[in-house]
């Protein structure tokens, strides 16, 4: 838990960094292009953006009609901002709710998406779709537990194009007829055939999965989440590429708290695994972040630390590990009256706090983050400004260097003539340094690219 002295230090650091930013106008990013994907009569969201080996931006989201019919929306945009193609991947069932919960590219440049497809009531399935680089659907595979609510936490792939999806199976309704939660993982071949699947339920806890990751060196796949029940805490499972479960570990919650759930998990260059969890208080108090580094071979914790503010609520959005094994946590800090600001926290490889920074000029429930190859952190979120008698929201994107100092900040107005309530949802940094942000503005997908100084 953060001490009052540490909280004062953090305020002082934030004040100094934002004062420094004012004098850095010469080191400013410049908008190179902005593209709007407007599908008439539909509400679209840009939920993910990736950059492929050619520099094209791959954008994914959900496209929905006023009656509730939803499809997956994918688009390819050139490095110059030209839309190469944009199309919907149909799901057919009327009034079906969709959620795009993961997007990745395979070595051949094909697009792999995992979708939560709700069929209404207590029934939902997980659909994995493979689309060619030219936008043609190649295959789709469905994970569907009879009478259950299946939800995906993400998708990863290997060098051979095999696909791994992890998530949670819910059966029953809590408080009505009992509820059962358990973890699942499923693997598909490059042609969409089922390779293997596994469910995990230790019979005493309720297991739910928040994220999935893969170690490119060993090929191991990890799914992380929570195990609620007696001695509830973060949960981590390791699988071999063949589907063998190596171990399943539950970790203690720090600070006398009564529960924690891993929201993000990543593998560092040293082969060890880092989880970022949200820690809930037993009563009145703050919501904090627990960071745990785990030995990949044994599953034992190498170190674990608690980060937070005495009165604020900190929610994990993302986690990244740089080439030196430094750990960066991207989060949202909620402190009074619903105000939420982006929070970036960095730890050394041995778990020492390096720096933390809050952006007080950005405020929103949806934020986008990324880490580049040099360890610089990027944050994008809405900046509320007056618009006549109303307010509008600009997209504010900021770069911090490896020491946590702001280098530049730039804003995008996706709706100059009318107020907007849009937000950025995803951010990517191309190998050449271009920063690409996507999200939603007044029901349309917007994609904006910046050249860095």
URCORDA-V752433 format. One record per backbone hydrogen bond with DSSP energy under -1.0 kcal/mol. CO is the residue of the C=O (numbers start at 1). NH is the residue of the N-H. E is the energy in kcal/mol with one decimal. If there is no record, write none. Layout:
CO/NH/E ; CO/NH/E
This chain:
3/7/-2.3 ; 4/8/-2.2 ; 5/9/-2.4 ; 6/10/-2.5 ; 7/11/-2.1 ; 8/12/-2.3 ; 9/13/-2.6 ; 10/14/-2.6 ; 11/15/-2.4 ; 12/16/-2.3 ; 13/17/-2.7 ; 14/18/-2.4 ; 15/19/-1.7 ; 16/20/-2.3 ; 17/21/-1.8 ; 18/22/-1.1 ; 21/24/-1.8 ; 24/27/-1.2 ; 26/28/-1.2 ; 30/451/-3.3 ; 33/449/-2.7 ; 35/447/-2.6 ; 37/445/-1.9 ; 39/42/-1.9 ; 43/64/-2.2 ; 48/60/-2.2 ; 50/58/-3.1 ; 52/55/-1.5 ; 56/52/-2.3 ; 57/77/-2.5 ; 58/50/-2.3 ; 59/75/-2.0 ; 60/47/-1.8 ; 60/48/-2.2 ; 61/73/-2.8 ; 62/45/-1.7 ; 63/71/-2.7 ; 64/43/-3.4 ; 65/68/-1.2 ; 69/65/-2.5 ; 71/63/-2.8 ; 72/89/-3.5 ; 73/61/-2.2 ; 74/87/-2.6 ; 75/59/-2.5 ; 76/84/-2.4 ; 76/85/-1.3 ; 77/57/-2.9 ; 78/81/-2.3 ; 82/78/-3.0 ; 85/76/-2.8 ; 87/74/-2.6 ; 89/72/-2.0 ; 91/93/-2.5 ; 93/96/-1.0 ; 97/118/-2.9 ; 99/116/-3.0 ; 102/114/-2.1 ; 104/112/-3.1 ; 106/109/-2.3 ; 110/106/-2.2 ; 111/131/-2.9 ; 112/104/-2.4 ; 113/129/-2.8 ; 114/101/-2.2 ; 115/127/-2.8 ; 116/99/-1.6 ; 117/125/-2.4 ; 123/119/-2.1 ; 124/150/-2.2 ; 125/117/-3.0 ; 126/143/-3.2 ; 127/115/-3.0 ; 128/141/-2.6 ; 129/113/-2.6 ; 130/138/-3.4 ; 130/139/-1.3 ; 131/111/-3.6 ; 132/135/-2.0 ; 136/132/-3.2 ; 139/130/-3.0 ; 141/128/-3.1 ; 143/126/-2.6 ; 145/148/-2.5 ; 148/124/-1.8 ; 149/170/-2.2 ; 151/168/-2.5 ; 154/166/-1.2 ; 156/164/-2.9 ; 158/161/-1.6 ; 162/158/-1.8 ; 163/188/-2.7 ; 164/156/-2.2 ; 165/186/-2.5 ; 166/153/-3.4 ; 167/184/-2.3 ; 168/151/-2.4 ; 169/182/-1.7 ; 170/149/-3.2 ; 171/180/-2.9 ; 173/176/-2.0 ; 173/177/-1.5 ; 180/171/-2.4 ; 181/207/-1.8 ; 182/169/-2.9 ; 183/200/-2.5 ; 184/167/-2.3 ; 185/198/-2.5 ; 186/165/-2.6 ; 187/195/-2.9 ; 187/196/-1.1 ; 188/163/-2.7 ; 189/192/-2.1 ; 193/189/-3.0 ; 196/187/-3.0 ; 198/185/-2.2 ; 200/183/-2.0 ; 206/228/-2.5 ; 208/226/-2.8 ; 211/224/-2.2 ; 213/222/-2.8 ; 215/219/-2.6 ; 220/215/-2.8 ; 221/239/-2.8 ; 222/213/-2.4 ; 223/237/-2.4 ; 224/210/-3.1 ; 224/211/-1.8 ; 225/235/-2.0 ; 225/262/-2.6 ; 226/208/-2.2 ; 227/233/-1.4 ; 228/206/-2.5 ; 229/232/-1.2 ; 233/227/-2.1 ; 234/251/-2.7 ; 235/225/-2.4 ; 236/249/-3.0 ; 237/223/-1.7 ; 238/246/-2.1 ; 238/247/-1.0 ; 239/221/-2.6 ; 240/243/-2.0 ; 244/240/-2.8 ; 247/238/-2.4 ; 249/236/-2.5 ; 254/257/-1.1 ; 259/280/-2.1 ; 261/278/-2.2 ; 264/276/-2.4 ; 266/274/-2.9 ; 268/271/-2.0 ; 272/268/-2.7 ; 273/294/-3.6 ; 274/266/-2.1 ; 275/292/-2.2 ; 276/263/-2.8 ; 276/264/-1.6 ; 277/290/-2.3 ; 278/261/-1.8 ; 279/288/-1.6 ; 287/314/-2.9 ; 288/279/-2.9 ; 289/307/-3.2 ; 290/277/-3.1 ; 291/305/-2.5 ; 292/275/-2.7 ; 293/302/-3.5 ; 293/303/-1.3 ; 294/273/-2.4 ; 295/299/-2.2 ; 300/295/-3.2 ; 303/293/-2.7 ; 305/291/-2.6 ; 307/289/-3.2 ; 313/334/-3.3 ; 315/332/-2.2 ; 318/330/-2.5 ; 320/328/-3.1 ; 322/325/-2.0 ; 326/322/-1.9 ; 327/347/-3.0 ; 328/320/-2.3 ; 329/345/-2.4 ; 330/317/-3.2 ; 330/318/-2.2 ; 331/343/-2.8 ; 332/315/-2.5 ; 333/341/-2.4 ; 334/313/-2.7 ; 336/339/-1.9 ; 339/335/-2.0 ; 340/364/-1.6 ; 341/333/-3.4 ; 342/359/-1.9 ; 343/331/-2.9 ; 344/357/-2.2 ; 345/329/-3.3 ; 346/354/-3.2 ; 346/355/-1.2 ; 347/327/-2.3 ; 348/351/-2.0 ; 352/348/-2.7 ; 355/346/-3.0 ; 357/344/-2.5 ; 359/362/-1.0 ; 368/380/-2.7 ; 370/378/-2.8 ; 372/375/-1.9 ; 376/372/-2.3 ; 377/400/-3.2 ; 378/370/-1.6 ; 379/398/-2.8 ; 380/368/-2.7 ; 381/396/-3.5 ; 382/363/-3.1 ; 383/394/-2.6 ; 385/392/-2.7 ; 387/390/-2.5 ; 390/387/-3.0 ; 392/385/-2.6 ; 394/383/-3.2 ; 395/412/-2.0 ; 396/381/-2.0 ; 397/410/-2.5 ; 398/379/-2.3 ; 399/407/-3.3 ; 400/377/-1.8 ; 401/404/-2.1 ; 405/401/-2.6 ; 408/399/-2.4 ; 410/397/-3.0 ; 412/395/-2.7 ; 423/440/-2.4 ; 426/438/-2.5 ; 428/436/-3.0 ; 430/433/-1.9 ; 434/430/-2.9 ; 435/450/-2.5 ; 436/428/-2.5 ; 437/448/-2.6 ; 438/425/-3.0 ; 438/426/-2.0 ; 439/446/-1.6 ; 440/423/-1.2 ; 441/444/-1.7 ; 443/44/-2.7 ; 444/441/-2.5 ; 445/37/-3.2 ; 446/439/-1.7 ; 447/35/-3.2 ; 448/437/-2.7 ; 449/32/-2.7 ; 449/33/-1.2 ; 450/435/-2.1 ; 451/30/-2.6
